[in-house]
Amino acid sequence: MTPSTLKTVDDGASAPVLEISGVTAGYGRTTVLREVSLSVPRGKVVALLGSNGAGKTTLLRVASGLLRPARGRVALDGRDVTRQAPHERARMGLCLIPEGRSVYRTLSVLENLRLQIPPWEKHTALDEVFTAFPILGERLGQSAGSLSGGQQQMLALARAYLCNPSVVLLDEVSMGLSPRVVDEIFASLKTLAATGVALLLVEQYVNRALDMADDVVLLNKGAVSYSGSASGVDEDEVMRGYLGQDGAFS
Ligand SMILES: Nc1ncnc2c1ncn2[C@@H]1O[C@H](COP(=O)(O)OP(=O)(O)OP(=O)(O)O)[C@@H](O)[C@H]1O
């Protein structure tokens, strides 16, 4: 058999769960991301850090299909999804938890949870959500709008337990919450990661993100200024990068 007749079997098992390669993207004439590449290995936690406006949310939008890049490629499990719609990527195991606690305020907690179960996950039970966030189980009949900010964020995060994802993208889920609630949310993320779900974590609390991340990608003005193991990263250096001092991670 000649090499050209050999059939290659690639089920994506060895590929990173999410791979972004050479992505340039922006809004209208404004370029926000420049040649950004990033890889989320299966079952690993990657922290995506950078100062305000560096392009972190834009990168999550490109990854999830909400924004089409001008150049570059997005792959899930080794399959090119650059032209796939967000719901198709969701069906392939990508779950985005966007910034800002997206819950239906006038609907009950239970109704919100039911709406978060995608149509193709017919047999999903709510038990895992109640294990992660017991308070939601005690508030099922209450309107989501009457929950505290932390409880609303837990309700938004419930989606990560209901979609059977292989990778979850989290955009500043700790924003505006008390330290005690942030502790609880990070504990739930650690539990989720321990089940083998990969996380791409955009997080303002650098120390908390570094504490649970395997790898770190630092964005500076839309370009990657550091990409590598979290163990080689010093929080102070990241903060200097945030403040835009040249030299940090160059
Ligand atoms: N819908 C939009 N239209 C035009 N420009 C936008 C839009 N969304 C974001 N931008 C701009 O793109 C740049 C990157 O924004 P982005 O939200 O991706 O950064 P970020 O790193 O997530 O910042 P933050 O930490 O403040 O959320 C900013 O200059 C922002 O003003």
The ligand as an SDF file (V2000), in Angstrom:
LIG
                    3D

 31 33  0  0  0  0  0  0  0  0999 V2000
  -19.2410   45.8520   19.4280 N   0  0  0  0  0  0  0  0  0  0  0  0
  -18.1300   46.5990   19.3280 C   0  0  0  0  0  0  0  0  0  0  0  0
  -18.0010   47.5280   18.3700 N   0  0  0  0  0  0  0  0  0  0  0  0
  -16.8860   48.2790   18.2690 C   0  0  0  0  0  0  0  0  0  0  0  0
  -15.8040   48.1630   19.0820 N   0  0  0  0  0  0  0  0  0  0  0  0
  -15.8790   47.2650   20.0570 C   0  0  0  0  0  0  0  0  0  0  0  0
  -17.0380   46.4270   20.2390 C   0  0  0  0  0  0  0  0  0  0  0  0
  -16.8050   45.6070   21.3060 N   0  0  0  0  0  0  0  0  0  0  0  0
  -15.5670   45.9190   21.7540 C   0  0  0  0  0  0  0  0  0  0  0  0
  -15.0200   46.9040   21.0160 N   0  0  0  0  0  0  0  0  0  0  0  0
  -13.6780   47.4710   21.1970 C   0  0  0  0  0  0  0  0  0  0  0  0
  -12.7450   46.4240   21.0240 O   0  0  0  0  0  0  0  0  0  0  0  0
  -11.6560   46.5840   21.9370 C   0  0  0  0  0  0  0  0  0  0  0  0
  -11.4810   45.2910   22.7300 C   0  0  0  0  0  0  0  0  0  0  0  0
  -12.6490   45.0840   23.5280 O   0  0  0  0  0  0  0  0  0  0  0  0
  -12.8780   43.7500   24.3640 P   0  0  0  0  0  0  0  0  0  0  0  0
  -14.1920   43.8930   25.0520 O   0  0  0  0  0  0  0  0  0  0  0  0
  -12.6580   42.5890   23.5020 O   0  0  0  0  0  0  0  0  0  0  0  0
  -11.6730   43.8400   25.4030 O   0  0  0  0  0  0  0  0  0  0  0  0
  -11.4920   43.1270   26.7980 P   0  0  0  0  0  0  0  0  0  0  0  0
  -10.0700   42.7290   26.8740 O   0  0  0  0  0  0  0  0  0  0  0  0
  -12.5100   42.0640   26.9530 O   0  0  0  0  0  0  0  0  0  0  0  0
  -11.7560   44.3000   27.7990 O   0  0  0  0  0  0  0  0  0  0  0  0
  -12.5890   44.3780   29.1700 P   0  0  0  0  0  0  0  0  0  0  0  0
  -11.7100   43.7670   30.1860 O   0  0  0  0  0  0  0  0  0  0  0  0
  -12.7600   45.8480   29.3490 O   0  0  0  0  0  0  0  0  0  0  0  0
  -13.8820   43.6430   28.9410 O   0  0  0  0  0  0  0  0  0  0  0  0
  -11.9870   47.7820   22.8040 C   0  0  0  0  0  0  0  0  0  0  0  0
  -11.2790   48.8930   22.2880 O   0  0  0  0  0  0  0  0  0  0  0  0
  -13.4640   47.9710   22.6140 C   0  0  0  0  0  0  0  0  0  0  0  0
  -13.8280   49.3250   22.7220 O   0  0  0  0  0  0  0  0  0  0  0  0
  1  2  1  0
  2  3  1  0
  2  7  2  0
  3  4  2  0
  4  5  1  0
  5  6  2  0
  6  7  1  0
  6 10  1  0
  7  8  1  0
  8  9  2  0
  9 10  1  0
 10 11  1  0
 11 12  1  0
 11 30  1  0
 12 13  1  0
 13 14  1  0
 13 28  1  0
 14 15  1  0
 15 16  1  0
 16 17  2  0
 16 18  1  0
 16 19  1  0
 19 20  1  0
 20 21  2  0
 20 22  1  0
 20 23  1  0
 23 24  1  0
 24 25  2  0
 24 26  1  0
 24 27  1  0
 28 29  1  0
 28 30  1  0
 30 31  1  0
M  END
$$$$
